[in-house]
């Protein structure tokens, strides 16, 4: 089941936590919330509250990525982390107004 769910993720993060951000962006957490939201098509309500509680307006949210690229070569899955964080940032920016955030 875990492999099936992983194969469905838009961002193929395995949560190995080998990536690190010198600016303390919670890379793994941003990807996990994004993947879960997209996989289960969660909108509004519970999703927005989860993002609010964990990341929004904190120093860890994707929105604060400086695109310095220092995390880029750390991912064993080969994820282009700055690009994926921009995807997360765009998704939350576009949807938070619709969700009433």
N, C-alpha and C positions, 0 to 999 in steps of 0.2 A: 504494500500500500504506500509506504514512504517513497519508493522509487516512482510509482505512478504520479503521486502528488508533485514530486520534484520535477518530473518531466513536463508538468503543466505550468511551471513557473515561468513568467516572462523574463525575469532576471534569475539566471541559474545559480543563485547563491546557496551553498550547502551549509552556511552558518559555521564555517570552520574557525572564523574569527582570526585568521592570519593577517587580514588587512588591518591597518591602523591609520588613523588620520592625525597628523600633527596638530590639527585644529579641533580635535575631539569630536568630529561628526560621528554619530553612531551608525556607521555604514551598515552593519549587519541588521540592526533594528529597523532602519529605514527600508531595507530590501524585504525583510520579513513581513512588515505591515503592508507594504505595497503588494507583494506577491499574494498574501492571504486575501486582501481586499479584491484583487483582480480575479483570483482563482474562484472564489465563492461569490463573486459579483455582489459584494457587500457595499451598499451605499447609504449615506446618511447615518443617522442614529448611532448605533454601536460602533461603526467604523470611525466616525468622526470623534467620538468620545475616546476611543483607544488612541487615536493619533494625538488628540489633545493631551491626554494624560501622559503619554510617553515622550512626545517629541515637539509638538508645536510650541513655539515661543521659548524653546530651550536652546542651549548652546549646542545641541546634538542634531538638530533637524537638517534635512537635505538642503534646505533653502540657504544655509550658511556656508555651503561648500565654496571654496575660493578657486577651485579648478587648478590647484597648484600641481597636481599630477603625482605627488609623492606616494600615493597609494596605488598607483597604476600597475606596477609590476609585482605587487604583493599577492595577487589573486591566483590561486592554483587552478581555478576554473577559467581563467583568461578573461574575466569580466572587465570591460573598460569602465572602471568604477566612476570616474567623473561624469562620463556620458550617462551611465545608469542613474546616478544621483540627480542629474538634470531631468531625466525622465520622471523620476519620483517627484521632484519639485514641481514640474509642469502639471502632473496629474493632480496633486493636492491643491495647487493654485487654481486650476480650472474647476475643480469639483467642490472646493470648500464654500464658495458662494452659493452654489446650488443646494448644498447640504445645510446652509444656514449658519456656517461657522463665522 
